[in-house]
Amino acid sequence: MATREELILTVIFPPLWPSDCEEPLDRNGDIRNYSNYKAIQDRFKTVPDPLFTTNYLYDIVMELRLSGELVKKTGVTGVIQPAVIDPRTSIPHRDKYPQITTLEQCVRFIKNAKGIPSGDLKAINELLAYLQQNNIREEAKAKEPELTPEQKANQNAYDEAVQLINNVSSKDVSLVKSDGRGVFGQIEVFKRQRLIYIRECLKRAVKGQVVLDRVRADIRELVNASPIR
């Protein structure tokens, strides 16, 4: 997921920055127009993390332009066409929930989840809020039939695999690696590697049950490797 600084850089340079306004920074990162730099900094720093997206920042820039708070370039006139930004490119927490890209998928995941760890509630709520705010939904298809039992089972298997990985905690593992990495570091590496595995399986249309069986086996191996049970 992009950092706040990376998201800011996407909107303060063309093509998203309005061409009739002085750019706040040059390409070296030095201040080019202090007034515009301060105007966007003052507004951007008040934006909470869940709303800190390319779309939201772009709307702020255009609001500042229309209100006359941005310094205009001398001699530049004309109507600025709003940039088209796809909110699907800035969906938060894709590293944690790679299989959720629409509002419907998020709702199904929450309904089918057998308890969401308290540490993950903030992430899933932010993801749900973003999908709702940007109305990112599954594309409607005329007379689209419901999922077959096999397709439902496949989706449920992927959801369960992600949930099993996210549920792994220090209570399950006591092993300390020889390189000195403690239990928390070990668990984070384990989760990250398995979520990458699931993301790649999704791209290759691997059957959900195959993925779920592999995840279960990996978790058993992790737990059984712990010398303290």
Phi, psi and omega per residue, in radians:
M1 nan 2.411 -3.100
A2 -1.155 2.532 3.101
T3 -1.376 2.939 3.102
R4 -1.032 -0.741 -3.122
E5 -1.096 -0.746 -3.136
E6 -1.125 -0.682 3.119
L7 -1.164 -0.661 3.100
I8 -1.089 -0.752 -3.099
L9 -1.114 -0.467 -3.135
T10 -1.254 -0.410 -3.072
V11 -1.831 -0.156 -3.106
I12 -1.753 0.096 3.034
F13 -2.221 2.736 3.057
P14 -1.017 2.621 0.169
P15 -1.547 -0.103 -3.076
L16 -1.393 -0.547 3.127
W17 -1.226 2.332 -3.117
P18 -1.051 2.260 -3.006
S19 -1.236 -0.233 3.133
D20 -1.660 0.113 -3.138
C21 -2.030 2.568 3.102
E22 -1.133 2.332 3.128
E23 -1.255 2.388 -3.090
P24 -1.213 -0.560 -3.134
L25 -2.229 2.731 2.984
D26 -1.634 3.135 -3.054
R27 -1.203 -0.225 3.080
N28 -1.571 -0.045 -3.140
G29 1.540 0.097 3.111
D30 -1.527 2.635 -3.124
I31 -1.164 2.215 -3.126
R32 -1.803 -0.679 3.082
N33 -2.403 1.875 -3.017
Y34 -1.123 -0.675 -3.104
S35 -1.048 -0.823 3.138
N36 -1.210 -0.652 3.112
Y37 -1.057 -0.810 -3.116
K38 -1.196 -0.641 -3.115
A39 -1.080 -0.796 -3.112
I40 -1.320 -0.613 3.119
Q41 -1.089 -0.750 -3.131
D42 -1.090 -0.645 -3.132
R43 -1.399 -0.737 -3.063
F44 -1.128 -0.603 -3.054
K45 -1.252 -0.210 3.115
T46 -1.610 -0.081 -3.076
V47 -1.463 2.166 3.119
P48 -1.228 2.746 -3.078
D49 -0.933 -0.771 -3.093
P50 -1.058 -0.470 -3.128
L51 -1.695 -0.044 -3.033
F52 -1.405 1.399 -3.122
T53 -2.199 2.892 3.122
T54 -1.007 -0.776 -3.132
N55 -1.044 -0.821 -3.075
Y56 -1.141 -0.761 3.135
L57 -1.142 -0.684 3.115
Y58 -1.090 -0.721 3.112
D59 -1.067 -0.661 3.115
I60 -1.121 -0.785 3.133
V61 -1.020 -0.811 -3.112
M62 -1.183 -0.575 3.080
E63 -1.141 -0.751 3.107
L64 -1.120 -0.660 3.125
R65 -1.130 -0.833 -3.090
L66 -1.168 -0.519 -3.138
S67 -1.435 -0.094 3.114
G68 1.457 0.210 -3.110
E69 -1.452 -0.210 3.097
L70 -1.728 2.413 3.116
V71 -1.258 2.194 -3.113
K72 -1.502 2.701 3.037
K73 -1.292 2.517 -3.131
T74 -1.224 2.249 3.039
G75 1.410 0.065 3.135
V76 -1.723 2.155 3.133
T77 -2.276 3.059 3.116
G78 1.999 2.887 -3.127
V79 -1.515 2.292 3.106
I80 -1.553 2.078 3.105
Q81 -1.331 2.257 3.128
P82 -1.095 2.435 3.134
A83 -1.285 2.585 3.101
V84 -1.658 2.037 -3.107
I85 -2.065 2.239 3.130
D86 -1.519 1.947 -3.122
P87 -1.101 -0.290 3.136
R88 -1.177 -0.320 -3.122
T89 -1.429 -0.152 -3.089
S90 -2.147 0.434 -3.141
I91 -1.096 2.197 -3.098
P92 -1.310 2.766 3.009
H93 1.063 0.550 3.074
R94 -1.166 -0.452 3.117
D95 -1.187 -0.523 -3.092
K96 -1.617 -0.630 -3.124
Y97 -2.225 1.255 -3.048
P98 -1.154 -0.369 -3.074
Q99 -1.548 -0.052 -3.108
I100 -1.851 1.932 3.134
T101 -2.237 -0.027 3.124
T102 -2.398 2.856 3.126
L103 -1.077 -0.721 -3.118
E104 -1.100 -0.718 3.130
Q105 -1.124 -0.671 -3.136
C106 -1.155 -0.770 3.138
V107 -1.109 -0.733 3.125
R108 -1.094 -0.717 -3.132
F109 -1.086 -0.783 -3.131
I110 -1.121 -0.732 -3.127
K111 -1.141 -0.665 -3.064
N112 -1.533 -0.218 -3.086
A113 -1.148 2.372 3.104
K114 -1.631 1.026 -3.115
G115 1.624 2.160 3.120
I116 -1.822 2.193 -3.137
P117 -0.935 2.494 -3.110
S118 -1.002 -0.569 3.135
G119 -1.205 -0.284 -3.116
D120 -1.776 -0.101 -3.074
L121 -1.096 -0.717 -3.130
K122 -1.076 -0.758 -3.111
A123 -1.143 -0.801 -3.092
I124 -1.205 -0.580 3.096
N125 -1.207 -0.685 3.095
E126 -1.148 -0.698 3.122
L127 -1.119 -0.799 3.130
L128 -1.070 -0.775 -3.126
A129 -1.095 -0.707 -3.137
Y130 -1.131 -0.778 -3.126
L131 -1.129 -0.651 3.104
Q132 -1.202 -0.812 -3.088
Q133 -1.061 -0.688 -3.095
N134 -1.685 0.076 3.089
N135 0.889 0.836 3.133
I136 -1.538 1.772 -3.036
R137 -2.128 2.906 3.052
E138 -1.170 2.471 -3.123
E139 -1.183 2.240 3.141
A140 -1.272 2.352 3.106
K141 -2.128 2.380 -3.096
A142 -1.063 2.202 3.077
K143 0.905 0.687 3.140
E144 -1.250 2.186 -3.136
P145 -1.220 2.737 3.071
E146 -1.143 2.808 3.107
L147 -1.064 2.453 3.073
T148 -1.237 2.804 3.079
P149 -0.927 -0.638 3.134
E150 -1.184 -0.719 3.127
Q151 -1.169 -0.707 3.095
K152 -1.084 -0.767 3.135
A153 -1.100 -0.658 3.135
N154 -1.130 -0.791 3.129
Q155 -1.131 -0.753 -3.138
N156 -1.110 -0.620 3.133
A157 -1.145 -0.734 3.096
Y158 -1.110 -0.764 3.134
D159 -1.079 -0.742 -3.126
E160 -1.152 -0.659 3.134
A161 -1.093 -0.770 3.117
V162 -1.107 -0.743 -3.123
Q163 -1.135 -0.714 3.125
L164 -1.043 -0.734 -3.136
I165 -1.150 -0.808 -3.111
N166 -1.175 -0.374 -3.126
N167 -1.474 -0.229 3.127
V168 -1.099 2.289 -3.094
S169 -2.432 3.141 -3.133
S170 -1.138 -0.322 3.096
K171 -1.184 -0.410 -3.095
D172 -1.546 -0.397 -2.978
V173 -2.275 2.361 3.074
S174 -2.161 0.036 -3.054
L175 -1.269 2.409 3.040
V176 -2.031 2.161 -3.089
K177 -1.162 2.715 -3.124
S178 -1.152 -0.377 3.139
D179 -1.442 0.084 3.083
G180 1.603 -0.050 -3.124
R181 -1.231 2.156 -3.083
G182 -1.334 -3.090 -3.031
V183 -1.100 -0.704 -3.103
F184 -1.175 -0.718 3.092
G185 -1.117 -0.688 3.126
Q186 -1.103 -0.747 -3.116
I187 -1.148 -0.736 -3.131
E188 -1.099 -0.717 3.099
V189 -1.115 -0.769 3.129
F190 -1.026 -0.851 -3.113
K191 -1.091 -0.795 -3.097
R192 -1.075 -0.764 -3.126
Q193 -1.137 -0.707 -3.120
R194 -1.259 -0.594 3.103
L195 -1.209 -0.600 3.043
I196 -1.126 -0.719 3.095
Y197 -1.027 -0.787 -3.134
I198 -1.126 -0.729 3.138
R199 -1.055 -0.727 3.121
E200 -1.191 -0.657 3.103
C201 -1.119 -0.664 3.087
L202 -1.060 -0.763 3.136
K203 -1.078 -0.602 -3.072
R204 -1.668 0.110 3.108
A205 0.989 0.688 3.062
V206 -1.220 2.458 -3.119
K207 -1.031 2.405 -3.090
G208 -1.047 -0.647 -3.114
Q209 -1.149 -0.625 3.093
V210 -1.092 -0.773 3.128
V211 -1.129 -0.771 -3.128
L212 -1.096 -0.751 3.127
D213 -1.097 -0.707 3.134
R214 -1.137 -0.759 -3.141
V215 -1.112 -0.767 3.112
R216 -1.041 -0.754 3.139
A217 -1.126 -0.715 3.129
D218 -1.125 -0.690 3.133
I219 -1.183 -0.723 3.099
R220 -1.063 -0.729 3.137
E221 -1.109 -0.718 3.130
L222 -1.104 -0.802 -3.097
V223 -1.189 -0.762 -3.100
N224 -1.222 -0.344 3.126
A225 -1.339 -0.223 -3.119
S226 -1.293 2.228 -3.117
P227 -1.338 -0.200 -3.085
I228 -2.015 1.873 -3.130
R229 -2.186 nan nan
